[in-house]
Amino acid sequence: MTVQIEWEGADEFSRFLTTTSNLVERDVEAVLFQLGEAIMTAAKRDTPVDTGRLRSTGHVKSPKTRRGMVEVVMAFGTDYAIWVHEIRDHAHTVGKAKFLQDNVNAAARDLGLRVTVALKRRLKKRGR
């Protein structure tokens, strides 16, 4: 017994799947970058200020996707950032210790929901 299936438009469908997969990956990167920026904004508000240098170095790196995993790195770029972040017994007149970690942890509570809502919004705009 031989079964033959003819599928018109198979090439077009294959291109659609590839394109859609790439678009979704870019959407995930964009959404996570935006959420990273929001977390960094909150972290900067909590960053202790003496000269303002530490706060000014807070940044979010462009997303990197490897093996289906999207990575967004947030950091402060001074040689003393780790000390200010980790020492809890110092009384800051502005800001507090754990300025980045606390904001990451707060955002993590509903991160899945926020990503889902943002992705749905992006897909809806695209009409998919």
N, CA, C and O atoms as CSV, one atom per row, in Angstrom:
chain,resi,resn,atom,element,x,y,z
A,1,MET,N,N,0.847,-1.174,0.000
A,1,MET,CA,C,0.000,0.000,0.000
A,1,MET,C,C,0.891,1.235,0.000
A,1,MET,O,O,1.839,1.318,0.781
A,2,THR,N,N,0.598,2.172,-0.853
A,2,THR,CA,C,1.351,3.412,-0.942
A,2,THR,C,C,0.409,4.575,-0.691
A,2,THR,O,O,-0.693,4.639,-1.237
A,3,VAL,N,N,0.865,5.490,0.144
A,3,VAL,CA,C,0.076,6.685,0.423
A,3,VAL,C,C,0.887,7.877,-0.054
A,3,VAL,O,O,2.065,8.017,0.273
A,4,GLN,N,N,0.246,8.720,-0.820
A,4,GLN,CA,C,0.922,9.925,-1.301
A,4,GLN,C,C,0.079,11.130,-0.895
A,4,GLN,O,O,-1.133,11.171,-1.107
A,5,ILE,N,N,0.755,12.101,-0.309
A,5,ILE,CA,C,0.058,13.312,0.101
A,5,ILE,C,C,0.651,14.469,-0.683
A,5,ILE,O,O,1.864,14.672,-0.716
A,6,GLU,N,N,-0.227,15.207,-1.302
A,6,GLU,CA,C,0.207,16.407,-2.000
A,6,GLU,C,C,-0.268,17.604,-1.207
A,6,GLU,O,O,-1.453,17.724,-0.896
A,7,TRP,N,N,0.645,18.477,-0.884
A,7,TRP,CA,C,0.301,19.616,-0.052
A,7,TRP,C,C,0.721,20.880,-0.770
A,7,TRP,O,O,1.904,21.216,-0.844
A,8,GLU,N,N,-0.263,21.565,-1.291
A,8,GLU,CA,C,0.031,22.835,-1.948
A,8,GLU,C,C,0.314,23.882,-0.893
A,8,GLU,O,O,-0.402,23.987,0.103
A,9,GLY,N,N,1.360,24.656,-1.118
A,9,GLY,CA,C,1.698,25.709,-0.182
A,9,GLY,C,C,2.598,25.261,0.949
A,9,GLY,O,O,2.785,26.006,1.911
A,10,ALA,N,N,3.163,24.065,0.863
A,10,ALA,CA,C,4.032,23.561,1.934
A,10,ALA,C,C,5.249,24.464,2.123
A,10,ALA,O,O,5.655,24.738,3.252
A,11,ASP,N,N,5.826,24.922,1.020
A,11,ASP,CA,C,6.991,25.810,1.130
A,11,ASP,C,C,6.612,27.118,1.822
A,11,ASP,O,O,7.351,27.629,2.664
A,12,GLU,N,N,5.452,27.646,1.452
A,12,GLU,CA,C,4.988,28.897,2.068
A,12,GLU,C,C,4.733,28.691,3.562
A,12,GLU,O,O,5.067,29.551,4.377
A,13,PHE,N,N,4.147,27.559,3.914
A,13,PHE,CA,C,3.875,27.259,5.311
A,13,PHE,C,C,5.181,27.116,6.101
A,13,PHE,O,O,5.286,27.592,7.231
A,14,SER,N,N,6.163,26.465,5.501
A,14,SER,CA,C,7.462,26.312,6.151
A,14,SER,C,C,8.114,27.674,6.392
A,14,SER,O,O,8.691,27.905,7.455
A,15,ARG,N,N,8.024,28.580,5.408
A,15,ARG,CA,C,8.562,29.937,5.577
A,15,ARG,C,C,7.810,30.672,6.691
A,15,ARG,O,O,8.411,31.388,7.492
A,16,PHE,N,N,6.482,30.482,6.727
A,16,PHE,CA,C,5.669,31.108,7.776
A,16,PHE,C,C,6.129,30.651,9.160
A,16,PHE,O,O,6.288,31.471,10.064
A,17,LEU,N,N,6.343,29.333,9.327
A,17,LEU,CA,C,6.774,28.814,10.627
A,17,LEU,C,C,8.130,29.377,11.028
A,17,LEU,O,O,8.332,29.757,12.181
A,18,THR,N,N,9.058,29.430,10.076
A,18,THR,CA,C,10.391,29.976,10.365
A,18,THR,C,C,10.299,31.444,10.724
A,18,THR,O,O,10.896,31.883,11.707
A,19,THR,N,N,9.559,32.206,9.940
A,19,THR,CA,C,9.409,33.642,10.179
A,19,THR,C,C,8.726,33.891,11.512
A,19,THR,O,O,9.161,34.745,12.285
A,20,THR,N,N,7.665,33.157,11.783
A,20,THR,CA,C,6.927,33.334,13.029
A,20,THR,C,C,7.808,33.013,14.223
A,20,THR,O,O,7.800,33.734,15.221
A,21,SER,N,N,8.567,31.935,14.120
A,21,SER,CA,C,9.475,31.563,15.204
A,21,SER,C,C,10.479,32.679,15.464
A,21,SER,O,O,10.737,33.025,16.616
A,22,ASN,N,N,11.045,33.243,14.403
A,22,ASN,CA,C,12.006,34.338,14.561
A,22,ASN,C,C,11.342,35.577,15.144
A,22,ASN,O,O,11.937,36.269,15.971
A,23,LEU,N,N,10.116,35.863,14.719
A,23,LEU,CA,C,9.405,37.027,15.242
A,23,LEU,C,C,9.100,36.865,16.724
A,23,LEU,O,O,9.259,37.803,17.504
A,24,VAL,N,N,8.665,35.683,17.105
A,24,VAL,CA,C,8.350,35.433,18.518
A,24,VAL,C,C,9.618,35.560,19.362
A,24,VAL,O,O,9.586,36.131,20.453
A,25,GLU,N,N,10.732,35.029,18.858
A,25,GLU,CA,C,11.991,35.161,19.598
A,25,GLU,C,C,12.361,36.632,19.768
A,25,GLU,O,O,12.770,37.047,20.853
A,26,ARG,N,N,12.222,37.414,18.714
A,26,ARG,CA,C,12.518,38.858,18.802
A,26,ARG,C,C,11.554,39.549,19.757
A,26,ARG,O,O,11.943,40.456,20.493
A,27,ASP,N,N,10.292,39.117,19.743
A,27,ASP,CA,C,9.306,39.694,20.664
A,27,ASP,C,C,9.679,39.406,22.115
A,27,ASP,O,O,9.602,40.291,22.967
A,28,VAL,N,N,10.080,38.178,22.391
A,28,VAL,CA,C,10.477,37.810,23.753
A,28,VAL,C,C,11.678,38.652,24.169
A,28,VAL,O,O,11.723,39.161,25.288
A,29,GLU,N,N,12.643,38.799,23.277
A,29,GLU,CA,C,13.808,39.633,23.590
A,29,GLU,C,C,13.385,41.068,23.903
A,29,GLU,O,O,13.838,41.659,24.883
A,30,ALA,N,N,12.515,41.617,23.063
A,30,ALA,CA,C,12.076,43.006,23.254
A,30,ALA,C,C,11.328,43.176,24.570
A,30,ALA,O,O,11.556,44.143,25.297
A,31,VAL,N,N,10.443,42.247,24.874
A,31,VAL,CA,C,9.660,42.329,26.109
A,31,VAL,C,C,10.564,42.215,27.333
A,31,VAL,O,O,10.423,42.988,28.281
A,32,LEU,N,N,11.486,41.263,27.321
A,32,LEU,CA,C,12.379,41.106,28.469
A,32,LEU,C,C,13.313,42.302,28.617
A,32,LEU,O,O,13.652,42.688,29.735
A,33,PHE,N,N,13.729,42.887,27.506
A,33,PHE,CA,C,14.564,44.091,27.577
A,33,PHE,C,C,13.771,45.244,28.202
A,33,PHE,O,O,14.286,45.966,29.055
A,34,GLN,N,N,12.521,45.411,27.773
A,34,GLN,CA,C,11.673,46.474,28.333
A,34,GLN,C,C,11.459,46.263,29.835
A,34,GLN,O,O,11.525,47.212,30.617
A,35,LEU,N,N,11.206,45.029,30.227
A,35,LEU,CA,C,11.028,44.742,31.652
A,35,LEU,C,C,12.333,44.974,32.415
A,35,LEU,O,O,12.314,45.456,33.548
A,36,GLY,N,N,13.459,44.632,31.801
A,36,GLY,CA,C,14.757,44.912,32.411
A,36,GLY,C,C,14.959,46.407,32.622
A,36,GLY,O,O,15.470,46.834,33.658
A,37,GLU,N,N,14.554,47.198,31.631
A,37,GLU,CA,C,14.663,48.653,31.751
A,37,GLU,C,C,13.788,49.172,32.896
A,37,GLU,O,O,14.194,50.071,33.633
A,38,ALA,N,N,12.597,48.606,33.041
A,38,ALA,CA,C,11.700,49.025,34.127
A,38,ALA,C,C,12.312,48.667,35.489
A,38,ALA,O,O,12.251,49.460,36.428
A,39,ILE,N,N,12.894,47.483,35.586
A,39,ILE,CA,C,13.538,47.068,36.832
A,39,ILE,C,C,14.719,47.984,37.133
A,39,ILE,O,O,14.917,48.392,38.277
A,40,MET,N,N,15.505,48.305,36.105
A,40,MET,CA,C,16.670,49.174,36.302
A,40,MET,C,C,16.236,50.564,36.746
A,40,MET,O,O,16.888,51.171,37.597
A,41,THR,N,N,15.152,51.073,36.187
A,41,THR,CA,C,14.645,52.388,36.601
A,41,THR,C,C,14.317,52.381,38.086
A,41,THR,O,O,14.667,53.313,38.810
A,42,ALA,N,N,13.644,51.327,38.537
A,42,ALA,CA,C,13.308,51.213,39.963
A,42,ALA,C,C,14.578,51.061,40.802
A,42,ALA,O,O,14.686,51.647,41.880
A,43,ALA,N,N,15.538,50.276,40.309
A,43,ALA,CA,C,16.781,50.073,41.046
A,43,ALA,C,C,17.557,51.387,41.174
A,43,ALA,O,O,18.156,51.657,42.215
A,44,LYS,N,N,17.545,52.188,40.133
A,44,LYS,CA,C,18.247,53.481,40.200
A,44,LYS,C,C,17.614,54.393,41.250
A,44,LYS,O,O,18.316,55.138,41.933
A,45,ARG,N,N,16.282,54.331,41.377
A,45,ARG,CA,C,15.615,55.139,42.417
A,45,ARG,C,C,16.077,54.722,43.805
A,45,ARG,O,O,16.136,55.547,44.716
A,46,ASP,N,N,16.407,53.430,43.971
A,46,ASP,CA,C,16.831,52.901,45.267
A,46,ASP,C,C,18.343,52.940,45.475
A,46,ASP,O,O,18.827,52.605,46.556
A,47,THR,N,N,19.083,53.344,44.458
A,47,THR,CA,C,20.546,53.358,44.547
A,47,THR,C,C,21.016,54.492,45.459
A,47,THR,O,O,20.595,55.637,45.299
A,48,PRO,N,N,21.880,54.173,46.405
A,48,PRO,CA,C,22.440,55.237,47.249
A,48,PRO,C,C,23.179,56.277,46.393
A,48,PRO,O,O,23.787,55.954,45.373
A,49,VAL,N,N,23.103,57.515,46.838
A,49,VAL,CA,C,23.741,58.600,46.088
A,49,VAL,C,C,24.682,59.372,47.001
A,49,VAL,O,O,24.299,59.857,48.065
A,50,ASP,N,N,25.915,59.468,46.550
A,50,ASP,CA,C,26.885,60.358,47.179
A,50,ASP,C,C,27.256,61.375,46.107
A,50,ASP,O,O,26.966,62.564,46.232
A,51,THR,N,N,27.900,60.888,45.054
A,51,THR,CA,C,28.259,61.776,43.934
A,51,THR,C,C,27.311,61.608,42.751
A,51,THR,O,O,27.244,62.475,41.879
A,52,GLY,N,N,26.575,60.491,42.718
A,52,GLY,CA,C,25.688,60.199,41.593
A,52,GLY,C,C,26.325,59.293,40.555
A,52,GLY,O,O,25.653,58.845,39.626
A,53,ARG,N,N,27.624,59.017,40.706
A,53,ARG,CA,C,28.322,58.184,39.726
A,53,ARG,C,C,27.740,56.773,39.662
A,53,ARG,O,O,27.481,56.261,38.573
A,54,LEU,N,N,27.535,56.154,40.798
A,54,LEU,CA,C,27.011,54.786,40.822
A,54,LEU,C,C,25.673,54.714,40.101
A,54,LEU,O,O,25.485,53.873,39.222
A,55,ARG,N,N,24.767,55.570,40.459
A,55,ARG,CA,C,23.437,55.575,39.843
A,55,ARG,C,C,23.533,55.754,38.324
A,55,ARG,O,O,22.782,55.132,37.572
A,56,SER,N,N,24.448,56.599,37.884
A,56,SER,CA,C,24.558,56.890,36.446
A,56,SER,C,C,25.097,55.720,35.635
A,56,SER,O,O,24.984,55.724,34.409
A,57,THR,N,N,25.680,54.715,36.291
A,57,THR,CA,C,26.251,53.590,35.538
A,57,THR,C,C,25.292,52.414,35.395
A,57,THR,O,O,25.633,51.423,34.750
A,58,GLY,N,N,24.111,52.499,35.976
A,58,GLY,CA,C,23.142,51.408,35.852
A,58,GLY,C,C,22.718,51.272,34.392
A,58,GLY,O,O,22.390,52.261,33.737
A,59,HIS,N,N,22.729,50.037,33.891
A,59,HIS,CA,C,22.373,49.821,32.484
A,59,HIS,C,C,21.814,48.410,32.277
A,59,HIS,O,O,21.994,47.512,33.100
A,60,VAL,N,N,21.138,48.262,31.155
A,60,VAL,CA,C,20.600,46.971,30.730
A,60,VAL,C,C,21.238,46.661,29.389
A,60,VAL,O,O,21.165,47.461,28.457
A,61,LYS,N,N,21.863,45.501,29.294
A,61,LYS,CA,C,22.514,45.104,28.039
A,61,LYS,C,C,21.481,44.548,27.068
A,61,LYS,O,O,20.436,44.041,27.476
A,62,SER,N,N,21.786,44.648,25.788
A,62,SER,CA,C,20.899,44.096,24.758
A,62,SER,C,C,20.720,42.598,24.979
A,62,SER,O,O,21.654,41.910,25.390
A,63,PRO,N,N,19.519,42.097,24.704
A,63,PRO,CA,C,19.249,40.670,24.909
A,63,PRO,C,C,20.122,39.785,24.026
A,63,PRO,O,O,20.466,40.144,22.900
A,64,LYS,N,N,20.465,38.643,24.556
A,64,LYS,CA,C,21.202,37.616,23.811
A,64,LYS,C,C,20.400,36.328,23.896
A,64,LYS,O,O,19.968,35.929,24.977
A,65,THR,N,N,20.203,35.680,22.760
A,65,THR,CA,C,19.494,34.407,22.749
A,65,THR,C,C,20.462,33.303,22.346
A,65,THR,O,O,21.096,33.363,21.292
A,66,ARG,N,N,20.561,32.303,23.199
A,66,ARG,CA,C,21.414,31.142,22.940
A,66,ARG,C,C,20.626,29.892,23.283
A,66,ARG,O,O,20.085,29.760,24.381
A,67,ARG,N,N,20.571,28.983,22.329
A,67,ARG,CA,C,19.878,27.700,22.531
A,67,ARG,C,C,18.459,27.890,23.063
A,67,ARG,O,O,18.011,27.144,23.934
A,68,GLY,N,N,17.761,28.882,22.539
A,68,GLY,CA,C,16.382,29.111,22.919
A,68,GLY,C,C,16.186,29.836,24.236
A,68,GLY,O,O,15.051,30.036,24.669
A,69,MET,N,N,17.269,30.231,24.875
A,69,MET,CA,C,17.175,30.944,26.154
A,69,MET,C,C,17.541,32.410,25.929
A,69,MET,O,O,18.572,32.722,25.332
A,70,VAL,N,N,16.685,33.296,26.414
A,70,VAL,CA,C,16.936,34.723,26.284
A,70,VAL,C,C,17.556,35.231,27.577
A,70,VAL,O,O,17.068,34.948,28.671
A,71,GLU,N,N,18.645,35.989,27.433
A,71,GLU,CA,C,19.339,36.534,28.595
A,71,GLU,C,C,19.378,38.051,28.484
A,71,GLU,O,O,19.766,38.609,27.458
A,72,VAL,N,N,18.967,38.700,29.565
A,72,VAL,CA,C,19.053,40.155,29.665
A,72,VAL,C,C,19.849,40.451,30.936
A,72,VAL,O,O,19.459,40.048,32.032
A,73,VAL,N,N,20.960,41.154,30.778
A,73,VAL,CA,C,21.850,41.443,31.909
A,73,VAL,C,C,21.652,42.886,32.351
A,73,VAL,O,O,21.660,43.810,31.537
A,74,MET,N,N,21.475,43.060,33.665
A,74,MET,CA,C,21.377,44.387,34.269
A,74,MET,C,C,22.568,44.546,35.193
A,74,MET,O,O,22.910,43.621,35.930
A,75,ALA,N,N,23.205,45.710,35.164
A,75,ALA,CA,C,24.400,45.888,35.987
A,75,ALA,C,C,24.653,47.361,36.287
A,75,ALA,O,O,24.127,48.263,35.635
A,76,PHE,N,N,25.478,47.556,37.300
A,76,PHE,CA,C,26.009,48.880,37.627
A,76,PHE,C,C,27.513,48.797,37.384
A,76,PHE,O,O,28.158,47.827,37.782
A,77,GLY,N,N,28.062,49.807,36.734
A,77,GLY,CA,C,29.421,49.704,36.230
A,77,GLY,C,C,30.499,50.461,36.983
A,77,GLY,O,O,31.344,51.105,36.361
A,78,THR,N,N,30.491,50.399,38.287
A,78,THR,CA,C,31.602,50.997,39.037
A,78,THR,C,C,32.335,49.889,39.777
A,78,THR,O,O,31.797,48.803,39.994
A,79,ASP,N,N,33.560,50.180,40.156
A,79,ASP,CA,C,34.340,49.197,40.890
A,79,ASP,C,C,33.840,49.017,42.322
A,79,ASP,O,O,34.221,48.057,42.991
A,80,TYR,N,N,33.004,49.914,42.793
A,80,TYR,CA,C,32.516,49.821,44.175
A,80,TYR,C,C,31.031,49.459,44.273
A,80,TYR,O,O,30.482,49.410,45.374
A,81,ALA,N,N,30.385,49.208,43.154
A,81,ALA,CA,C,28.942,48.908,43.164
A,81,ALA,C,C,28.615,47.723,44.070
A,81,ALA,O,O,27.643,47.771,44.824
A,82,ILE,N,N,29.407,46.676,44.004
A,82,ILE,CA,C,29.132,45.481,44.809
A,82,ILE,C,C,29.195,45.789,46.301
A,82,ILE,O,O,28.418,45.235,47.079
A,83,TRP,N,N,30.104,46.658,46.705
A,83,TRP,CA,C,30.231,47.010,48.123
A,83,TRP,C,C,29.018,47.799,48.602
A,83,TRP,O,O,28.472,47.531,49.672
A,84,VAL,N,N,28.612,48.755,47.812
A,84,VAL,CA,C,27.441,49.564,48.195
A,84,VAL,C,C,26.199,48.689,48.225
A,84,VAL,O,O,25.341,48.844,49.094
A,85,HIS,N,N,26.106,47.760,47.262
A,85,HIS,CA,C,24.948,46.873,47.178
A,85,HIS,C,C,24.864,45.912,48.355
A,85,HIS,O,O,23.776,45.663,48.874
A,86,GLU,N,N,25.996,45.373,48.780
A,86,GLU,CA,C,26.002,44.286,49.759
A,86,GLU,C,C,26.079,44.721,51.217
A,86,GLU,O,O,25.628,43.980,52.092
A,87,ILE,N,N,26.628,45.885,51.507
A,87,ILE,CA,C,26.795,46.288,52.915
A,87,ILE,C,C,25.495,46.891,53.438
A,87,ILE,O,O,25.101,47.995,53.062
A,88,ARG,N,N,24.849,46.137,54.307
A,88,ARG,CA,C,23.526,46.528,54.805
A,88,ARG,C,C,23.572,47.409,56.050
A,88,ARG,O,O,22.593,48.090,56.357
A,89,ASP,N,N,24.662,47.406,56.753
A,89,ASP,CA,C,24.675,48.144,58.022
A,89,ASP,C,C,25.102,49.605,57.870
A,89,ASP,O,O,25.305,50.297,58.867
A,90,HIS,N,N,25.236,50.065,56.658
A,90,HIS,CA,C,25.567,51.472,56.435
A,90,HIS,C,C,24.262,52.263,56.245
A,90,HIS,O,O,23.405,51.873,55.452
A,91,ALA,N,N,24.125,53.347,56.962
A,91,ALA,CA,C,22.913,54.178,56.835
A,91,ALA,C,C,23.101,55.165,55.680
A,91,ALA,O,O,23.921,56.079,55.755
A,92,HIS,N,N,22.339,54.966,54.630
A,92,HIS,CA,C,22.399,55.848,53.467
A,92,HIS,C,C,21.375,56.973,53.635
A,92,HIS,O,O,20.250,56.735,54.075
A,93,THR,N,N,21.767,58.182,53.289
A,93,THR,CA,C,20.797,59.283,53.344
A,93,THR,C,C,19.848,59.213,52.159
A,93,THR,O,O,18.702,59.654,52.251
A,94,VAL,N,N,20.316,58.665,51.052
A,94,VAL,CA,C,19.488,58.443,49.864
A,94,VAL,C,C,19.710,56.998,49.429
A,94,VAL,O,O,20.854,56.558,49.318
A,95,GLY,N,N,18.645,56.260,49.184
A,95,GLY,CA,C,18.774,54.899,48.692
A,95,GLY,C,C,19.026,53.880,49.787
A,95,GLY,O,O,18.906,54.175,50.976
A,96,LYS,N,N,19.382,52.663,49.355
A,96,LYS,CA,C,19.552,51.559,50.293
A,96,LYS,C,C,20.442,50.480,49.683
A,96,LYS,O,O,20.704,50.479,48.480
A,97,ALA,N,N,20.899,49.566,50.530
A,97,ALA,CA,C,21.623,48.389,50.055
A,97,ALA,C,C,20.635,47.488,49.305
A,97,ALA,O,O,19.421,47.652,49.425
A,98,LYS,N,N,21.152,46.568,48.559
A,98,LYS,CA,C,20.333,45.607,47.797
A,98,LYS,C,C,19.401,46.312,46.798
A,98,LYS,O,O,18.304,45.831,46.514
A,99,PHE,N,N,19.846,47.438,46.280
A,99,PHE,CA,C,19.016,48.250,45.394
A,99,PHE,C,C,18.644,47.531,44.109
A,99,PHE,O,O,17.553,47.760,43.587
A,100,LEU,N,N,19.505,46.670,43.577
A,100,LEU,CA,C,19.170,45.924,42.356
A,100,LEU,C,C,18.444,44.624,42.711
A,100,LEU,O,O,17.394,44.322,42.143
A,101,GLN,N,N,18.991,43.872,43.631
A,101,GLN,CA,C,18.415,42.577,44.000
A,101,GLN,C,C,16.967,42.698,44.465
A,101,GLN,O,O,16.115,41.914,44.046
A,102,ASP,N,N,16.685,43.660,45.316
A,102,ASP,CA,C,15.314,43.827,45.811
A,102,ASP,C,C,14.339,44.095,44.667
A,102,ASP,O,O,13.219,43.584,44.676
A,103,ASN,N,N,14.750,44.882,43.698
A,103,ASN,CA,C,13.861,45.201,42.582
A,103,ASN,C,C,13.703,44.025,41.617
A,103,ASN,O,O,12.628,43.830,41.049
A,104,VAL,N,N,14.755,43.250,41.432
A,104,VAL,CA,C,14.646,42.034,40.614
A,104,VAL,C,C,13.690,41.059,41.290
A,104,VAL,O,O,12.812,40.493,40.638
A,105,ASN,N,N,13.858,40.861,42.593
A,105,ASN,CA,C,12.988,39.936,43.330
A,105,ASN,C,C,11.529,40.389,43.299
A,105,ASN,O,O,10.626,39.564,43.153
A,106,ALA,N,N,11.297,41.685,43.434
A,106,ALA,CA,C,9.923,42.198,43.388
A,106,ALA,C,C,9.308,41.959,42.013
A,106,ALA,O,O,8.140,41.583,41.912
A,107,ALA,N,N,10.079,42.171,40.965
A,107,ALA,CA,C,9.570,41.975,39.605
A,107,ALA,C,C,9.346,40.497,39.296
A,107,ALA,O,O,8.462,40.152,38.512
A,108,ALA,N,N,10.140,39.630,39.907
A,108,ALA,CA,C,10.043,38.192,39.626
A,108,ALA,C,C,8.715,37.602,40.061
A,108,ALA,O,O,8.285,36.581,39.526
A,109,ARG,N,N,8.062,38.230,41.023
A,109,ARG,CA,C,6.802,37.683,41.548
A,109,ARG,C,C,5.736,37.534,40.465
A,109,ARG,O,O,4.984,36.559,40.459
A,110,ASP,N,N,5.673,38.498,39.554
A,110,ASP,CA,C,4.650,38.418,38.503
A,110,ASP,C,C,5.258,38.539,37.108
A,110,ASP,O,O,4.587,38.958,36.166
A,111,LEU,N,N,6.532,38.168,36.984
A,111,LEU,CA,C,7.234,38.311,35.707
A,111,LEU,C,C,6.573,37.498,34.600
A,111,LEU,O,O,6.410,37.989,33.483
A,112,GLY,N,N,6.197,36.271,34.897
A,112,GLY,CA,C,5.557,35.418,33.888
A,112,GLY,C,C,4.289,36.052,33.332
A,112,GLY,O,O,4.063,36.052,32.122
A,113,LEU,N,N,3.477,36.586,34.213
A,113,LEU,CA,C,2.241,37.240,33.789
A,113,LEU,C,C,2.547,38.484,32.958
A,113,LEU,O,O,1.916,38.712,31.926
A,114,ARG,N,N,3.510,39.287,33.403
A,114,ARG,CA,C,3.860,40.511,32.672
A,114,ARG,C,C,4.403,40.194,31.281
A,114,ARG,O,O,4.091,40.895,30.319
A,115,VAL,N,N,5.219,39.137,31.170
A,115,VAL,CA,C,5.743,38.728,29.865
A,115,VAL,C,C,4.611,38.260,28.972
A,115,VAL,O,O,4.542,38.632,27.800
A,116,THR,N,N,3.724,37.448,29.520
A,116,THR,CA,C,2.591,36.932,28.740
A,116,THR,C,C,1.715,38.059,28.221
A,116,THR,O,O,1.356,38.073,27.043
A,117,VAL,N,N,1.370,38.992,29.074
A,117,VAL,CA,C,0.515,40.117,28.666
A,117,VAL,C,C,1.204,40.950,27.582
A,117,VAL,O,O,0.580,41.322,26.588
A,118,ALA,N,N,2.481,41.238,27.776
A,118,ALA,CA,C,3.211,42.052,26.793
A,118,ALA,C,C,3.340,41.326,25.463
A,118,ALA,O,O,3.211,41.948,24.408
A,119,LEU,N,N,3.593,40.023,25.493
A,119,LEU,CA,C,3.693,39.258,24.238
A,119,LEU,C,C,2.360,39.211,23.513
A,119,LEU,O,O,2.309,39.371,22.294
A,120,LYS,N,N,1.281,38.992,24.253
A,120,LYS,CA,C,-0.048,38.983,23.627
A,120,LYS,C,C,-0.341,40.318,22.969
A,120,LYS,O,O,-0.890,40.371,21.869
A,121,ARG,N,N,0.029,41.394,23.648
A,121,ARG,CA,C,-0.184,42.738,23.103
A,121,ARG,C,C,0.588,42.918,21.790
A,121,ARG,O,O,0.051,43.450,20.818
A,122,ARG,N,N,1.845,42.472,21.768
A,122,ARG,CA,C,2.675,42.603,20.561
A,122,ARG,C,C,2.115,41.761,19.422
A,122,ARG,O,O,2.072,42.213,18.278
A,123,LEU,N,N,1.685,40.535,19.729
A,123,LEU,CA,C,1.121,39.661,18.690
A,123,LEU,C,C,-0.191,40.227,18.144
A,123,LEU,O,O,-0.461,40.158,16.945
A,124,LYS,N,N,-0.988,40.780,19.035
A,124,LYS,CA,C,-2.267,41.373,18.624
A,124,LYS,C,C,-2.038,42.545,17.662
A,124,LYS,O,O,-2.746,42.692,16.666
A,125,LYS,N,N,-1.035,43.376,17.977
A,125,LYS,CA,C,-0.719,44.505,17.098
A,125,LYS,C,C,-0.321,44.028,15.714
A,125,LYS,O,O,-0.612,44.680,14.712
A,126,ARG,N,N,0.350,42.877,15.669
A,126,ARG,CA,C,0.797,42.322,14.410
A,126,ARG,C,C,-0.333,41.592,13.681
A,126,ARG,O,O,-0.207,41.243,12.508
A,127,GLY,N,N,-1.431,41.371,14.393
A,127,GLY,CA,C,-2.587,40.724,13.775
A,127,GLY,C,C,-2.480,39.219,13.674
A,127,GLY,O,O,-2.978,38.618,12.722
A,128,ARG,N,N,-1.828,38.600,14.661
A,128,ARG,CA,C,-1.695,37.132,14.637
A,128,ARG,C,C,-2.456,36.530,15.783
A,128,ARG,O,O,-2.471,35.310,15.941
